[in-house]
Amino acid sequence: MGSCLDFFQQRIVEINFDQRRISVHDQLPGKAEKYERLKIENQNGLLLVQGTCLIEGKAYPNKFLLHSGYSGGILLDDAFADSAGVDGKIRITDESSLKDSFGNTIKVKKGILPEFVLGSARLSNVPTGFFAGAIGKQKMSVIGSEILKQFNLIFDIARNDLYISPRHT
């Protein structure tokens, strides 16, 4: 059984938040020339893009899953959050604890990433979540709808391209 993206494999999907419209094209629309082209990695239907967290003047590049179902800004995978030393380097705005099915406590922290770079776009004060002290639970970093909706998007999955253009709102 193939992924639902197989339906769009040879099509171009455009999400235009400015016009509140999703369009499916047989070929790349001319407006893509005005967008920035980023390479995406398709891992069995999971689309990942390179992004960079800027913390205390240092760049931390990472792959991020494009996930419109995650309403937040960014969710960092445990290994990346640990290696970048996010806890203690960004301003924490909220902290809570969850218990897993084995009774282990997992600390959930939300903070503000000073700057996030996607292509040439630089976003400031990005809501960012991570799990403190739970290495291995969150395996993949995520870009959620809080970030995605700041761009008009064109997906060319067959060519592993994502075109982004900042919204005009």
Order of alpha helices (4+ residues) and beta strands (2+ residues): beta-beta-beta-beta-beta-beta-alpha-beta-beta-beta-beta-alpha-beta-beta
